[in-house]
């Protein structure tokens, strides 16, 4: 939904705009989705259990805030991607459904509550993401690190994946997160460079690329991951070039999914990419050397993340074994 209703005592209902920066934009009609990306409404009992737990722990999930189409499937398997540092983002990306504005102060107890939820859900693998917090001196890096450490203390066997902001102009922030040693460091490039001014205006393509490269320079043992949306007006050759850029930064895992328009005020879908085209992207990415690739219309950054992490670790073990065999 593009708006939400706020009720105050002694006042008439007042509309609170979820995306104030988009109000003046012309409407982009939402196209009918093709059959290959339609999903069923969530109704599994475990879905409702997961939802109740998030409410009880006062936690925010990107699954809800970003209107992920896979929420029914994932929550029915007790997989929820926690979104820390609040539900209000300081950026105004044209594709994103997360609310924008001035965020509240950080909740110092949040890392503990996230760790408790991870333990209650019995997660083998958890994904922690956040809104952009340009208002904080470190972009929220210390809060990420504290959350990682809290999960390690509560459930030492759980593997941890972080999906971070770009920490633009936040010197030392990356080092703080890497020092906490997540198992996977994910940062999405989102789209091709030519579309950044319209789609991701607050970000810088080459800064995001350097962030991923910096993770490997600081700790080569951490898996790195990045994702793209397609269907925004990019050309195939541009997607292939982004793949090459990612490989130059030694990114291990690539995800590619179809962009879906959250509201008439968001960027329009240029076209719906066919399953055959996704298969072609996956084939090309594997040929370029990614350890793991997920490229389907419904692929999202944390979709099947637990299963994919196991496959990622196996792929690295095979790669290292092959290199050892060649050296002996």
Protein Blocks (a to p, Z undefined) as FASTA:
>chain_A
ZZdcdddehiacddddfblmlmmpccdddddddfklcccddfbfklmmmmmmmmmnopac
fklmnopaklmmmmmnopacddehijbdfbdcfkbcbdcdddddddfklmmmmmmmmmmn
opabdcddddddfkbmnlommmmmmmmmmmmmmmmmbccdddddekpoighklmmmmmno
pabdcddehiafklmmmmmmmbcfklmmmmmmmmmmmommbccdddddehiopafklmmm
mmmmmmmnopabdcddddddfbfkbccdfbdcdfklmmmmmmmmmmnopabdcddfklcf
kgoklmmmmmmmmmmmmmmmmmmmmmZZ
